[in-house]
Amino acid sequence: MSVFWQRLRVKPYQIQTFKNFVRHLNLLEYQSKNLLRENGVAIQNFCLLDEKDKSELEQFNVEEYVIKAQILAGGRGKGHFNNGFKGGVHFTKEKKQINDVIDKMLGYNLITKQTPKDGIPVKKIMIAESVNIIRETYLCIAMDRSSNGPVIIASPAGGVDIEAVAEKTPNLIKNTPVDIFEGLTNKKAAEIAEFLEFKGELKEAAAKEIQKLYKMFLDLDCTQLEINPLVETDKKKVISVDAKLNFDDNAKFRQKKVFALEDVTESDPREVEAAKHNLNYIGMGGNIGCLVNGAGLAMATMDIIKLHGGDPANFLDVGGSVKEEQVTAAFKILTADESVKSVLVNVFGGIVNCATIANGIVSAMKSMKLNIPLIVRLEGTNAQEARNIINNSGLNIQAAQDLDNAAQLAVKSV
């Protein structure tokens, strides 16, 4: 992690959010498998349980069961619960043992390497059919800018960290760009299946599964569809055992059914509320709220606050096409955080009109009682008009001369 991110006390998982500013749709494992099943992809049979409904288990009968806690984090099998129970993934052939296991999972926090220190509460459990895996392979379809379209990444070494495979044994990785107009032909699918070392009838079955996955990738506007592992079973079947799906946020209007699946119970409620207004928000844990436009300006603002000895409370970007009502919503989100002791607005008007920001600030101040200092720095498009709006508002707002002055005022006000 760079010195810049360390100064801001940014968590590693937040860095990618800062860089890309994309709100990825997060699906639980059972939701991804439901989508696979709906698109004709071969998967394990499974049922779903929660604290209110366990009825599906009564009709679910297989030779061996795998019990998997459903949270948005990896490393579940090696995790532990806050009640002392070990492991978020368990196997059993005795159906009567399932209730004992789920009673120790449901409602308790599962702690893994990818969760907060207190863990994440388990509200749903997937009971799946355990399959006897003979061999594991890896398959991923992703959008690739250098290929101007989708590329299929395949490896006969599946079920492990694919980055390690690529680093240590690059010969076990095959990249196959797909012409978006031609599609994934039978020949290309067969070549990928052969590289994955499927033989005979399994090669044909694997090729068909790969084509189904590619069709699903297109039909659901995926940006990534990763199957790790794609397995060969002792019953001569090719099955997608685990899946990771990412979707194009710009296709939300077309994929309403998919985006309606999003589970926000594990998300920061401030981030959820911001997303409703098309705002980008990340909590930082400091005490100076930051309202800016543009990721670069946001990072510069937080950095200069740290430089003057302050601590940013958040990362809130209103974007370039912001409207007055979004500014009002942003203020409400900022001030709902009790740790915020002052607010710094730093806007450079290019696409955005500074007067729009000023009117939004005035509207927000009049509709709510702001009991903490507010420092505003506006430059760029219609900046002078914006300053006039603020100066004539009669509100207690400190106008800053420049960014350095704004940061100093914000830190001093705290």
Protein Blocks (a to p, Z undefined) as FASTA:
>chain_A
ZZklmmnopafklmmmmmnopacddddfklmmmmmmmnopacdddddddfklcklmmmpc
cfbdcdddddddehklmmccfeopacjbdcdfbfklmmmmmmmmgopacddfkbcfkopa
dfbdcdddddddfbdcdddddddfklopacddddfbghiafklmmmmmmmlpccddddfk
lopafklmmmmmmmnopahjlmmmmmmmmmmmmmmmmmnopabdcdddddddfkopacdf
bdcddddfklmmmmmmmmmmpccklpcfklmmmmmnopacddehiabdcddedjklmmmm
mmmmmmnopacfbdcdebjmbcfklmmmmmmmmmmpmklmbdcdddddfkbcfklmmmmm
mmmmmmpccfbdcddddehehklmmmmmmmmnopacdddfblmlmmmmmmmmZZ
